[in-house]
């Protein structure tokens, strides 16, 4: 008799779930679509710097698989106290770096964060990024929400001018 009661309870529970699923099918599809990430990050890397440096930079490519434009709004990482979105433009014959409120990621397209263009400034490093290490970057998007990626530490040239943080030359790149 105990087994029969358990069986009826289980049957009632399963039946109730089917009814609820039928009533909320539209809600289920909306939730599932929202949970699927439309933005993917790949090729993330952090520039290796000498131990005396207080700054570094991170680079990656963002791919938007969605049908709506999106924006990278902010970045967090254990590597630095502050992570800012920056861009580099040629102004008065000099390459100038400046913070930006967001990095656009077009629908169905991609956005590269690379030296001489959009990038993530890592300010007030908590530790010196060393070759071969990896750090998590937590990317916050306007529409896609949170996307996490791992960034390997690689060589990337001199960061000396980054310490001045005013006018900066990432090398011989043209403005975008």
VMD Tcl script that builds the backbone (N, CA, C; Angstrom):
set m [mol new atoms 528]
animate dup $m
set s [atomselect $m all]
$s set {name element resname resid chain x y z} {
  {N N UNK 1 A 0.823 -1.189 0.000}
  {CA C UNK 1 A 0.000 0.000 0.000}
  {C C UNK 1 A 0.868 1.254 0.000}
  {N N UNK 2 A 1.992 1.205 0.732}
  {CA C UNK 2 A 2.903 2.351 0.765}
  {C C UNK 2 A 3.432 2.666 -0.634}
  {N N UNK 3 A 3.781 1.595 -1.383}
  {CA C UNK 3 A 4.300 1.793 -2.724}
  {C C UNK 3 A 3.240 2.417 -3.624}
  {N N UNK 4 A 2.010 2.055 -3.461}
  {CA C UNK 4 A 0.928 2.595 -4.269}
  {C C UNK 4 A 0.748 4.084 -4.003}
  {N N UNK 5 A 0.809 4.484 -2.726}
  {CA C UNK 5 A 0.679 5.908 -2.401}
  {C C UNK 5 A 1.828 6.699 -3.013}
  {N N UNK 6 A 3.038 6.157 -2.921}
  {CA C UNK 6 A 4.202 6.835 -3.498}
  {C C UNK 6 A 4.050 6.964 -5.004}
  {N N UNK 7 A 3.548 5.894 -5.638}
  {CA C UNK 7 A 3.343 5.902 -7.075}
  {C C UNK 7 A 2.347 6.990 -7.459}
  {N N UNK 8 A 1.228 7.101 -6.726}
  {CA C UNK 8 A 0.206 8.108 -7.021}
  {C C UNK 8 A 0.747 9.519 -6.802}
  {N N UNK 9 A 1.532 9.682 -5.768}
  {CA C UNK 9 A 2.128 11.004 -5.520}
  {C C UNK 9 A 3.060 11.392 -6.664}
  {N N UNK 10 A 3.882 10.445 -7.113}
  {CA C UNK 10 A 4.809 10.711 -8.206}
  {C C UNK 10 A 4.039 11.015 -9.485}
  {N N UNK 11 A 2.987 10.252 -9.756}
  {CA C UNK 11 A 2.161 10.476 -10.935}
  {C C UNK 11 A 1.517 11.859 -10.886}
  {N N UNK 12 A 1.017 12.240 -9.731}
  {CA C UNK 12 A 0.416 13.555 -9.551}
  {C C UNK 12 A 1.453 14.659 -9.769}
  {N N UNK 13 A 2.642 14.459 -9.240}
  {CA C UNK 13 A 3.717 15.445 -9.405}
  {C C UNK 13 A 4.097 15.607 -10.872}
  {N N UNK 14 A 4.279 14.490 -11.566}
  {CA C UNK 14 A 4.644 14.544 -12.987}
  {C C UNK 14 A 3.527 15.179 -13.805}
  {N N UNK 15 A 2.289 14.826 -13.526}
  {CA C UNK 15 A 1.148 15.420 -14.238}
  {C C UNK 15 A 1.100 16.926 -14.010}
  {N N UNK 16 A 1.329 17.329 -12.792}
  {CA C UNK 16 A 1.327 18.761 -12.468}
  {C C UNK 16 A 2.424 19.490 -13.230}
  {N N UNK 17 A 3.587 18.869 -13.318}
  {CA C UNK 17 A 4.690 19.486 -14.063}
  {C C UNK 17 A 4.341 19.645 -15.534}
  {N N UNK 18 A 3.710 18.635 -16.127}
  {CA C UNK 18 A 3.301 18.736 -17.525}
  {C C UNK 18 A 2.305 19.876 -17.727}
  {N N UNK 19 A 1.363 20.009 -16.829}
  {CA C UNK 19 A 0.377 21.093 -16.922}
  {C C UNK 19 A 1.087 22.435 -16.815}
  {N N UNK 20 A 1.968 22.555 -15.837}
  {CA C UNK 20 A 2.698 23.813 -15.666}
  {C C UNK 20 A 3.573 24.120 -16.870}
  {N N UNK 21 A 4.211 23.100 -17.413}
  {CA C UNK 21 A 5.063 23.317 -18.582}
  {C C UNK 21 A 4.236 23.784 -19.770}
  {N N UNK 22 A 3.045 23.235 -19.926}
  {CA C UNK 22 A 2.177 23.652 -21.020}
  {C C UNK 22 A 1.742 25.094 -20.864}
  {N N UNK 23 A 1.447 25.500 -19.649}
  {CA C UNK 23 A 0.996 26.868 -19.387}
  {C C UNK 23 A 2.123 27.874 -19.549}
  {N N UNK 24 A 3.343 27.432 -19.335}
  {CA C UNK 24 A 4.456 28.383 -19.344}
  {C C UNK 24 A 5.429 28.105 -20.487}
  {N N UNK 25 A 4.958 27.468 -21.542}
  {CA C UNK 25 A 5.831 27.130 -22.663}
  {C C UNK 25 A 6.488 28.381 -23.245}
  {N N UNK 26 A 5.714 29.446 -23.417}
  {CA C UNK 26 A 6.258 30.696 -23.947}
  {C C UNK 26 A 7.323 31.267 -23.008}
  {N N UNK 27 A 7.032 31.209 -21.707}
  {CA C UNK 27 A 8.005 31.703 -20.730}
  {C C UNK 27 A 9.279 30.870 -20.779}
  {N N UNK 28 A 9.145 29.557 -20.956}
  {CA C UNK 28 A 10.299 28.668 -21.034}
  {C C UNK 28 A 11.177 29.039 -22.225}
  {N N UNK 29 A 10.564 29.278 -23.392}
  {CA C UNK 29 A 11.332 29.634 -24.585}
  {C C UNK 29 A 12.052 30.966 -24.412}
  {N N UNK 30 A 11.375 31.921 -23.806}
  {CA C UNK 30 A 12.014 33.220 -23.574}
  {C C UNK 30 A 13.198 33.088 -22.622}
  {N N UNK 31 A 13.023 32.316 -21.563}
  {CA C UNK 31 A 14.097 32.118 -20.603}
  {C C UNK 31 A 15.264 31.394 -21.255}
  {N N UNK 32 A 14.990 30.368 -22.037}
  {CA C UNK 32 A 16.040 29.605 -22.707}
  {C C UNK 32 A 16.817 30.492 -23.680}
  {N N UNK 33 A 16.122 31.313 -24.447}
  {CA C UNK 33 A 16.782 32.211 -25.395}
  {C C UNK 33 A 17.662 33.215 -24.669}
  {N N UNK 34 A 17.189 33.706 -23.532}
  {CA C UNK 34 A 17.971 34.673 -22.762}
  {C C UNK 34 A 19.220 34.021 -22.169}
  {N N UNK 35 A 19.087 32.747 -21.792}
  {CA C UNK 35 A 20.206 32.059 -21.159}
  {C C UNK 35 A 21.303 31.708 -22.160}
  {N N UNK 36 A 20.964 31.545 -23.431}
  {CA C UNK 36 A 21.975 31.259 -24.440}
  {C C UNK 36 A 22.788 32.521 -24.677}
  {N N UNK 37 A 24.089 32.411 -24.575}
  {CA C UNK 37 A 24.957 33.570 -24.767}
  {C C UNK 37 A 25.078 33.887 -26.250}
  {N N UNK 38 A 24.825 35.132 -26.589}
  {CA C UNK 38 A 24.962 35.557 -27.975}
  {C C UNK 38 A 26.352 36.111 -28.241}
  {N N UNK 39 A 27.091 36.430 -27.187}
  {CA C UNK 39 A 28.450 36.959 -27.333}
  {C C UNK 39 A 29.448 35.904 -26.877}
  {N N UNK 40 A 30.459 35.692 -27.690}
  {CA C UNK 40 A 31.556 34.800 -27.318}
  {C C UNK 40 A 32.870 35.563 -27.435}
  {N N UNK 41 A 33.789 35.276 -26.533}
  {CA C UNK 41 A 35.115 35.896 -26.537}
  {C C UNK 41 A 36.138 34.821 -26.879}
  {N N UNK 42 A 37.112 35.191 -27.711}
  {CA C UNK 42 A 38.187 34.231 -27.975}
  {C C UNK 42 A 39.505 34.965 -28.187}
  {N N UNK 43 A 40.580 34.207 -28.051}
  {CA C UNK 43 A 41.919 34.758 -28.261}
  {C C UNK 43 A 42.340 35.769 -27.215}
  {N N UNK 44 A 41.779 35.705 -26.017}
  {CA C UNK 44 A 42.096 36.699 -24.980}
  {C C UNK 44 A 43.526 36.537 -24.487}
  {N N UNK 45 A 44.214 37.670 -24.337}
  {CA C UNK 45 A 45.563 37.643 -23.789}
  {C C UNK 45 A 45.849 38.928 -23.022}
  {N N UNK 46 A 46.770 38.821 -22.081}
  {CA C UNK 46 A 47.216 39.948 -21.259}
  {C C UNK 46 A 48.689 40.175 -21.568}
  {N N UNK 47 A 49.064 41.423 -21.672}
  {CA C UNK 47 A 50.451 41.777 -21.965}
  {C C UNK 47 A 51.323 41.562 -20.726}
  {N N UNK 48 A 52.424 40.806 -20.895}
  {CA C UNK 48 A 53.406 40.631 -19.820}
  {C C UNK 48 A 54.123 41.961 -19.603}
  {N N UNK 49 A 54.367 42.299 -18.344}
  {CA C UNK 49 A 55.039 43.563 -18.011}
  {C C UNK 49 A 56.112 43.297 -16.955}
  {N N UNK 50 A 57.083 44.228 -16.829}
  {CA C UNK 50 A 58.096 44.072 -15.783}
  {C C UNK 50 A 57.489 44.282 -14.394}
  {N N UNK 51 A 58.139 43.755 -13.357}
  {CA C UNK 51 A 57.603 43.864 -11.991}
  {C C UNK 51 A 57.376 45.295 -11.503}
  {N N UNK 52 A 58.059 46.275 -12.071}
  {CA C UNK 52 A 57.893 47.664 -11.622}
  {C C UNK 52 A 56.660 48.331 -12.228}
  {N N UNK 53 A 56.050 47.695 -13.210}
  {CA C UNK 53 A 54.894 48.285 -13.885}
  {C C UNK 53 A 53.639 48.172 -13.025}
  {N N UNK 54 A 52.830 49.211 -13.086}
  {CA C UNK 54 A 51.557 49.224 -12.364}
  {C C UNK 54 A 50.379 49.017 -13.309}
  {N N UNK 55 A 50.679 48.884 -14.620}
  {CA C UNK 55 A 49.624 48.750 -15.623}
  {C C UNK 55 A 49.965 47.671 -16.632}
  {N N UNK 56 A 48.929 47.142 -17.215}
  {CA C UNK 56 A 49.058 46.242 -18.347}
  {C C UNK 56 A 47.813 46.445 -19.203}
  {N N UNK 57 A 47.630 45.596 -20.182}
  {CA C UNK 57 A 46.449 45.688 -21.039}
  {C C UNK 57 A 46.020 44.284 -21.439}
  {N N UNK 58 A 44.743 44.148 -21.727}
  {CA C UNK 58 A 44.186 42.874 -22.184}
  {C C UNK 58 A 43.528 43.087 -23.542}
  {N N UNK 59 A 43.595 42.048 -24.355}
  {CA C UNK 59 A 43.078 42.098 -25.717}
  {C C UNK 59 A 42.303 40.810 -26.006}
  {N N UNK 60 A 41.337 40.881 -26.898}
  {CA C UNK 60 A 40.550 39.714 -27.281}
  {C C UNK 60 A 39.655 40.076 -28.446}
  {N N UNK 61 A 39.001 39.083 -28.997}
  {CA C UNK 61 A 38.018 39.305 -30.055}
  {C C UNK 61 A 36.654 38.885 -29.529}
  {N N UNK 62 A 35.664 39.749 -29.752}
  {CA C UNK 62 A 34.288 39.492 -29.330}
  {C C UNK 62 A 33.458 39.184 -30.566}
  {N N UNK 63 A 32.712 38.095 -30.523}
  {CA C UNK 63 A 31.856 37.702 -31.642}
  {C C UNK 63 A 30.407 37.751 -31.172}
  {N N UNK 64 A 29.583 38.516 -31.903}
  {CA C UNK 64 A 28.168 38.658 -31.575}
  {C C UNK 64 A 27.359 37.773 -32.521}
  {N N UNK 65 A 26.834 36.675 -31.998}
  {CA C UNK 65 A 26.022 35.756 -32.795}
  {C C UNK 65 A 24.560 36.187 -32.827}
  {N N UNK 66 A 24.227 37.241 -32.110}
  {CA C UNK 66 A 22.851 37.700 -32.015}
  {C C UNK 66 A 22.439 38.597 -33.165}
  {N N UNK 67 A 21.166 38.987 -33.149}
  {CA C UNK 67 A 20.644 39.866 -34.193}
  {C C UNK 67 A 20.487 41.301 -33.701}
  {N N UNK 68 A 21.041 41.595 -32.512}
  {CA C UNK 68 A 21.016 42.960 -31.977}
  {C C UNK 68 A 22.436 43.405 -31.654}
  {N N UNK 69 A 22.726 44.681 -31.936}
  {CA C UNK 69 A 24.005 45.242 -31.520}
  {C C UNK 69 A 24.122 45.127 -30.005}
  {N N UNK 70 A 25.335 45.005 -29.521}
  {CA C UNK 70 A 25.555 44.934 -28.080}
  {C C UNK 70 A 26.713 45.854 -27.726}
  {N N UNK 71 A 26.955 46.002 -26.439}
  {CA C UNK 71 A 28.029 46.868 -25.950}
  {C C UNK 71 A 28.728 46.195 -24.780}
  {N N UNK 72 A 30.059 46.159 -24.845}
  {CA C UNK 72 A 30.845 45.747 -23.689}
  {C C UNK 72 A 30.895 46.956 -22.771}
  {N N UNK 73 A 30.345 46.816 -21.556}
  {CA C UNK 73 A 30.215 47.948 -20.630}
  {C C UNK 73 A 31.329 48.019 -19.598}
  {N N UNK 74 A 31.814 46.856 -19.159}
  {CA C UNK 74 A 32.844 46.851 -18.123}
  {C C UNK 74 A 33.522 45.493 -18.075}
  {N N UNK 75 A 34.661 45.463 -17.370}
  {CA C UNK 75 A 35.442 44.237 -17.216}
  {C C UNK 75 A 35.933 44.165 -15.781}
  {N N UNK 76 A 35.953 42.967 -15.238}
  {CA C UNK 76 A 36.524 42.740 -13.910}
  {C C UNK 76 A 37.543 41.620 -14.011}
  {N N UNK 77 A 38.602 41.720 -13.203}
  {CA C UNK 77 A 39.611 40.678 -13.129}
  {C C UNK 77 A 40.348 40.780 -11.804}
  {N N UNK 78 A 40.786 39.634 -11.298}
  {CA C UNK 78 A 41.560 39.621 -10.062}
  {C C UNK 78 A 42.942 40.238 -10.268}
  {N N UNK 79 A 43.370 40.369 -11.500}
  {CA C UNK 79 A 44.708 40.852 -11.813}
  {C C UNK 79 A 44.915 42.317 -11.463}
  {N N UNK 80 A 43.862 43.132 -11.554}
  {CA C UNK 80 A 44.007 44.576 -11.339}
  {C C UNK 80 A 42.866 45.125 -10.494}
  {N N UNK 81 A 43.176 46.198 -9.791}
  {CA C UNK 81 A 42.137 46.868 -8.994}
  {C C UNK 81 A 41.115 47.532 -9.913}
  {N N UNK 82 A 41.600 48.031 -11.057}
  {CA C UNK 82 A 40.737 48.739 -12.005}
  {C C UNK 82 A 40.954 48.171 -13.405}
  {N N UNK 83 A 39.863 47.920 -14.111}
  {CA C UNK 83 A 39.911 47.528 -15.520}
  {C C UNK 83 A 39.031 48.519 -16.273}
  {N N UNK 84 A 39.643 49.270 -17.183}
  {CA C UNK 84 A 38.909 50.294 -17.943}
  {C C UNK 84 A 38.931 49.968 -19.425}
  {N N UNK 85 A 37.858 50.336 -20.104}
  {CA C UNK 85 A 37.787 50.219 -21.553}
  {C C UNK 85 A 38.423 51.464 -22.154}
  {N N UNK 86 A 39.331 51.273 -23.105}
  {CA C UNK 86 A 40.043 52.388 -23.725}
  {C C UNK 86 A 40.054 52.226 -25.235}
  {N N UNK 87 A 40.353 53.331 -25.899}
  {CA C UNK 87 A 40.580 53.331 -27.335}
  {C C UNK 87 A 41.793 54.199 -27.612}
  {N N UNK 88 A 42.344 54.047 -28.789}
  {CA C UNK 88 A 43.508 54.825 -29.216}
  {C C UNK 88 A 43.150 55.475 -30.544}
  {N N UNK 89 A 43.387 56.765 -30.647}
  {CA C UNK 89 A 43.144 57.503 -31.890}
  {C C UNK 89 A 44.342 58.398 -32.179}
  {N N UNK 90 A 44.560 58.662 -33.447}
  {CA C UNK 90 A 45.618 59.579 -33.847}
  {C C UNK 90 A 45.077 60.996 -33.765}
  {N N UNK 91 A 45.760 61.843 -32.992}
  {CA C UNK 91 A 45.328 63.222 -32.807}
  {C C UNK 91 A 46.560 64.112 -32.830}
  {N N UNK 92 A 46.554 65.095 -33.709}
  {CA C UNK 92 A 47.686 66.009 -33.861}
  {C C UNK 92 A 48.990 65.255 -34.085}
  {N N UNK 93 A 48.928 64.202 -34.892}
  {CA C UNK 93 A 50.122 63.441 -35.218}
  {C C UNK 93 A 50.594 62.488 -34.135}
  {N N UNK 94 A 49.887 62.420 -33.022}
  {CA C UNK 94 A 50.278 61.532 -31.916}
  {C C UNK 94 A 49.151 60.531 -31.660}
  {N N UNK 95 A 49.540 59.362 -31.235}
  {CA C UNK 95 A 48.548 58.375 -30.827}
  {C C UNK 95 A 48.149 58.698 -29.399}
  {N N UNK 96 A 46.857 58.926 -29.177}
  {CA C UNK 96 A 46.355 59.254 -27.841}
  {C C UNK 96 A 45.404 58.164 -27.367}
  {N N UNK 97 A 45.567 57.785 -26.109}
  {CA C UNK 97 A 44.712 56.780 -25.506}
  {C C UNK 97 A 43.717 57.481 -24.592}
  {N N UNK 98 A 42.462 57.014 -24.613}
  {CA C UNK 98 A 41.448 57.637 -23.764}
  {C C UNK 98 A 40.401 56.602 -23.365}
  {N N UNK 99 A 39.802 56.764 -22.176}
  {CA C UNK 99 A 38.750 55.840 -21.748}
  {C C UNK 99 A 37.480 56.042 -22.565}
  {N N UNK 100 A 36.732 54.961 -22.735}
  {CA C UNK 100 A 35.447 55.010 -23.435}
  {C C UNK 100 A 34.388 54.365 -22.537}
  {N N UNK 101 A 33.128 54.802 -22.651}
  {CA C UNK 101 A 32.075 54.239 -21.792}
  {C C UNK 101 A 31.687 52.805 -22.170}
  {N N UNK 102 A 31.937 52.411 -23.424}
  {CA C UNK 102 A 31.608 51.060 -23.882}
  {C C UNK 102 A 32.369 50.769 -25.163}
  {N N UNK 103 A 32.403 49.488 -25.506}
  {CA C UNK 103 A 32.973 49.045 -26.779}
  {C C UNK 103 A 31.826 48.415 -27.568}
  {N N UNK 104 A 31.517 48.951 -28.765}
  {CA C UNK 104 A 30.411 48.403 -29.555}
  {C C UNK 104 A 30.754 47.031 -30.145}
  {N N UNK 105 A 29.753 46.154 -30.173}
  {CA C UNK 105 A 29.899 44.836 -30.793}
  {C C UNK 105 A 28.697 44.669 -31.721}
  {N N UNK 106 A 28.909 44.795 -33.046}
  {CA C UNK 106 A 27.782 44.787 -33.979}
  {C C UNK 106 A 27.076 43.437 -34.066}
  {N N UNK 107 A 25.778 43.485 -34.316}
  {CA C UNK 107 A 24.978 42.267 -34.492}
  {C C UNK 107 A 25.549 41.451 -35.641}
  {N N UNK 108 A 25.707 40.161 -35.423}
  {CA C UNK 108 A 26.214 39.284 -36.470}
  {C C UNK 108 A 27.653 39.553 -36.858}
  {N N UNK 109 A 28.363 40.326 -36.060}
  {CA C UNK 109 A 29.736 40.686 -36.397}
  {C C UNK 109 A 30.687 40.466 -35.242}
  {N N UNK 110 A 31.842 41.094 -35.359}
  {CA C UNK 110 A 32.830 40.964 -34.295}
  {C C UNK 110 A 33.542 42.287 -34.055}
  {N N UNK 111 A 34.155 42.377 -32.895}
  {CA C UNK 111 A 34.938 43.549 -32.505}
  {C C UNK 111 A 36.249 43.042 -31.919}
  {N N UNK 112 A 37.349 43.513 -32.480}
  {CA C UNK 112 A 38.663 43.132 -31.966}
  {C C UNK 112 A 39.175 44.194 -31.015}
  {N N UNK 113 A 39.575 43.767 -29.839}
  {CA C UNK 113 A 40.273 44.632 -28.896}
  {C C UNK 113 A 41.735 44.269 -29.058}
  {N N UNK 114 A 42.537 45.216 -29.579}
  {CA C UNK 114 A 43.912 44.916 -29.968}
  {C C UNK 114 A 44.790 46.136 -29.753}
  {N N UNK 115 A 46.097 45.950 -29.739}
  {CA C UNK 115 A 46.999 47.101 -29.598}
  {C C UNK 115 A 46.717 48.139 -30.689}
  {N N UNK 116 A 46.678 49.397 -30.287}
  {CA C UNK 116 A 46.436 50.485 -31.227}
  {C C UNK 116 A 44.969 50.736 -31.507}
  {N N UNK 117 A 44.086 50.130 -30.758}
  {CA C UNK 117 A 42.647 50.248 -30.974}
  {C C UNK 117 A 41.944 50.112 -29.624}
  {N N UNK 118 A 40.714 49.612 -29.651}
  {CA C UNK 118 A 40.037 49.312 -28.390}
  {C C UNK 118 A 40.864 48.291 -27.615}
  {N N UNK 119 A 40.900 48.430 -26.301}
  {CA C UNK 119 A 41.583 47.474 -25.432}
  {C C UNK 119 A 41.101 47.662 -23.997}
  {N N UNK 120 A 41.530 46.768 -23.129}
  {CA C UNK 120 A 41.181 46.841 -21.707}
  {C C UNK 120 A 42.434 47.237 -20.945}
  {N N UNK 121 A 42.414 48.408 -20.319}
  {CA C UNK 121 A 43.539 48.850 -19.488}
  {C C UNK 121 A 43.392 48.218 -18.113}
  {N N UNK 122 A 44.452 47.603 -17.652}
  {CA C UNK 122 A 44.500 47.007 -16.318}
  {C C UNK 122 A 45.362 47.920 -15.460}
  {N N UNK 123 A 44.740 48.602 -14.517}
  {CA C UNK 123 A 45.387 49.667 -13.745}
  {C C UNK 123 A 45.517 49.250 -12.286}
  {N N UNK 124 A 46.650 49.613 -11.685}
  {CA C UNK 124 A 46.957 49.226 -10.298}
  {C C UNK 124 A 46.917 47.706 -10.159}
  {N N UNK 125 A 47.879 47.071 -10.806}
  {CA C UNK 125 A 47.953 45.614 -10.806}
  {C C UNK 125 A 48.061 45.057 -9.392}
  {N N UNK 126 A 47.329 44.000 -9.126}
  {CA C UNK 126 A 47.426 43.290 -7.849}
  {C C UNK 126 A 48.637 42.369 -7.825}
  {N N UNK 127 A 49.073 41.951 -9.011}
  {CA C UNK 127 A 50.266 41.123 -9.166}
  {C C UNK 127 A 50.808 41.343 -10.568}
  {N N UNK 128 A 52.052 40.975 -10.768}
  {CA C UNK 128 A 52.678 41.137 -12.076}
  {C C UNK 128 A 52.314 39.948 -12.962}
  {N N UNK 129 A 51.681 40.198 -14.113}
  {CA C UNK 129 A 51.351 39.091 -15.015}
  {C C UNK 129 A 52.623 38.515 -15.643}
  {N N UNK 130 A 52.817 37.214 -15.472}
  {CA C UNK 130 A 54.022 36.547 -15.971}
  {C C UNK 130 A 53.660 35.607 -17.110}
  {N N UNK 131 A 54.600 35.464 -18.043}
  {CA C UNK 131 A 54.391 34.586 -19.191}
  {C C UNK 131 A 53.913 33.210 -18.751}
  {N N UNK 132 A 52.920 32.707 -19.448}
  {CA C UNK 132 A 52.396 31.378 -19.168}
  {C C UNK 132 A 51.232 31.358 -18.191}
  {N N UNK 133 A 51.055 32.415 -17.422}
  {CA C UNK 133 A 49.928 32.465 -16.486}
  {C C UNK 133 A 48.636 32.746 -17.254}
  {N N UNK 134 A 47.518 32.461 -16.606}
  {CA C UNK 134 A 46.207 32.784 -17.173}
  {C C UNK 134 A 45.361 33.454 -16.110}
  {N N UNK 135 A 44.555 34.406 -16.551}
  {CA C UNK 135 A 43.669 35.131 -15.645}
  {C C UNK 135 A 42.272 35.181 -16.246}
  {N N UNK 136 A 41.282 35.123 -15.375}
  {CA C UNK 136 A 39.897 35.217 -15.826}
  {C C UNK 136 A 39.517 36.678 -16.034}
  {N N UNK 137 A 38.838 36.932 -17.136}
  {CA C UNK 137 A 38.240 38.239 -17.400}
  {C C UNK 137 A 36.732 38.047 -17.347}
  {N N UNK 138 A 36.060 38.880 -16.571}
  {CA C UNK 138 A 34.600 38.843 -16.482}
  {C C UNK 138 A 34.086 40.047 -17.264}
  {N N UNK 139 A 33.465 39.775 -18.398}
  {CA C UNK 139 A 33.000 40.813 -19.318}
  {C C UNK 139 A 31.516 41.058 -19.084}
  {N N UNK 140 A 31.131 42.317 -18.960}
  {CA C UNK 140 A 29.734 42.679 -18.714}
  {C C UNK 140 A 29.176 43.402 -19.940}
  {N N UNK 141 A 28.163 42.786 -20.575}
  {CA C UNK 141 A 27.555 43.348 -21.778}
  {C C UNK 141 A 26.167 43.901 -21.481}
  {N N UNK 142 A 25.774 44.895 -22.266}
  {CA C UNK 142 A 24.460 45.516 -22.099}
  {C C UNK 142 A 23.336 44.498 -22.292}
  {N N UNK 143 A 23.403 43.693 -23.347}
  {CA C UNK 143 A 22.338 42.734 -23.652}
  {C C UNK 143 A 22.691 41.301 -23.260}
  {N N UNK 144 A 23.894 40.878 -23.534}
  {CA C UNK 144 A 24.292 39.483 -23.301}
  {C C UNK 144 A 24.584 39.182 -21.838}
  {N N UNK 145 A 24.748 40.217 -21.030}
  {CA C UNK 145 A 25.046 39.981 -19.618}
  {C C UNK 145 A 26.504 39.636 -19.399}
  {N N UNK 146 A 26.751 38.713 -18.482}
  {CA C UNK 146 A 28.110 38.343 -18.094}
  {C C UNK 146 A 28.654 37.238 -18.998}
  {N N UNK 147 A 29.864 37.456 -19.506}
  {CA C UNK 147 A 30.591 36.445 -20.274}
  {C C UNK 147 A 31.976 36.341 -19.652}
  {N N UNK 148 A 32.392 35.118 -19.333}
  {CA C UNK 148 A 33.712 34.911 -18.735}
  {C C UNK 148 A 34.639 34.274 -19.752}
  {N N UNK 149 A 35.920 34.681 -19.700}
  {CA C UNK 149 A 36.921 34.090 -20.579}
  {C C UNK 149 A 38.255 34.057 -19.857}
  {N N UNK 150 A 39.131 33.210 -20.326}
  {CA C UNK 150 A 40.462 33.085 -19.750}
  {C C UNK 150 A 41.457 33.768 -20.679}
  {N N UNK 151 A 42.366 34.563 -20.102}
  {CA C UNK 151 A 43.353 35.306 -20.883}
  {C C UNK 151 A 44.756 34.850 -20.505}
  {N N UNK 152 A 45.511 34.382 -21.491}
  {CA C UNK 152 A 46.888 33.952 -21.281}
  {C C UNK 152 A 47.807 35.171 -21.298}
  {N N UNK 153 A 48.853 35.139 -20.493}
  {CA C UNK 153 A 49.837 36.224 -20.470}
  {C C UNK 153 A 50.856 35.960 -21.573}
  {N N UNK 154 A 51.066 36.982 -22.434}
  {CA C UNK 154 A 51.983 36.866 -23.571}
  {C C UNK 154 A 52.863 38.104 -23.667}
  {N N UNK 155 A 53.954 37.974 -24.429}
  {CA C UNK 155 A 54.812 39.121 -24.733}
  {C C UNK 155 A 54.035 40.077 -25.620}
  {N N UNK 156 A 54.297 41.364 -25.458}
  {CA C UNK 156 A 53.581 42.308 -26.293}
  {C C UNK 156 A 54.325 43.596 -26.538}
  {N N UNK 157 A 55.611 43.659 -26.256}
  {CA C UNK 157 A 56.361 44.886 -26.481}
  {C C UNK 157 A 56.410 45.759 -25.248}
  {N N UNK 158 A 56.973 46.930 -25.398}
  {CA C UNK 158 A 57.214 47.841 -24.276}
  {C C UNK 158 A 55.932 48.439 -23.727}
  {N N UNK 159 A 55.870 48.526 -22.420}
  {CA C UNK 159 A 54.736 49.163 -21.750}
  {C C UNK 159 A 55.181 50.453 -21.072}
  {N N UNK 160 A 56.400 50.875 -21.316}
  {CA C UNK 160 A 56.932 52.050 -20.635}
  {C C UNK 160 A 56.063 53.275 -20.823}
  {N N UNK 161 A 55.605 53.500 -22.033}
  {CA C UNK 161 A 54.797 54.686 -22.297}
  {C C UNK 161 A 53.437 54.598 -21.633}
  {N N UNK 162 A 53.002 53.385 -21.325}
  {CA C UNK 162 A 51.715 53.218 -20.669}
  {C C UNK 162 A 51.738 53.820 -19.269}
  {N N UNK 163 A 52.901 53.824 -18.630}
  {CA C UNK 163 A 53.017 54.382 -17.285}
  {C C UNK 163 A 52.647 55.866 -17.283}
  {N N UNK 164 A 52.915 56.550 -18.380}
  {CA C UNK 164 A 52.572 57.980 -18.467}
  {C C UNK 164 A 51.075 58.153 -18.669}
  {N N UNK 165 A 50.475 57.229 -19.401}
  {CA C UNK 165 A 49.032 57.119 -19.566}
  {C C UNK 165 A 48.349 58.334 -20.173}
  {N N UNK 166 A 49.080 59.286 -20.676}
  {CA C UNK 166 A 48.460 60.422 -21.335}
  {C C UNK 166 A 48.472 60.167 -22.815}
  {N N UNK 167 A 49.512 60.614 -23.486}
  {CA C UNK 167 A 49.687 60.283 -24.888}
  {C C UNK 167 A 50.476 58.998 -24.943}
  {N N UNK 168 A 50.105 58.170 -25.852}
  {CA C UNK 168 A 50.727 56.864 -25.866}
  {C C UNK 168 A 50.865 56.384 -27.280}
  {N N UNK 169 A 51.919 55.651 -27.543}
  {CA C UNK 169 A 52.147 55.076 -28.848}
  {C C UNK 169 A 52.213 53.571 -28.685}
  {N N UNK 170 A 51.236 52.869 -29.253}
  {CA C UNK 170 A 51.220 51.408 -29.180}
  {C C UNK 170 A 52.094 50.801 -30.263}
  {N N UNK 171 A 52.874 51.597 -30.925}
  {CA C UNK 171 A 53.671 51.116 -32.040}
  {C C UNK 171 A 53.234 51.847 -33.288}
  {N N UNK 172 A 53.587 51.325 -34.429}
  {CA C UNK 172 A 53.257 52.014 -35.671}
  {C C UNK 172 A 51.918 51.528 -36.201}
  {N N UNK 173 A 50.860 51.970 -35.563}
  {CA C UNK 173 A 49.512 51.628 -36.031}
  {C C UNK 173 A 48.807 52.891 -36.471}
  {N N UNK 174 A 47.935 52.733 -37.423}
  {CA C UNK 174 A 47.136 53.872 -37.870}
  {C C UNK 174 A 45.889 53.967 -37.021}
  {N N UNK 175 A 45.298 55.157 -36.989}
  {CA C UNK 175 A 44.062 55.328 -36.212}
  {C C UNK 175 A 42.940 54.568 -36.878}
  {N N UNK 176 A 41.970 54.192 -36.085}
  {CA C UNK 176 A 40.840 53.409 -36.597}
  {C C UNK 176 A 39.660 54.290 -36.826}
}
mol reanalyze $m
mol bondsrecalc $m
mol representation Tube
mol addrep $m
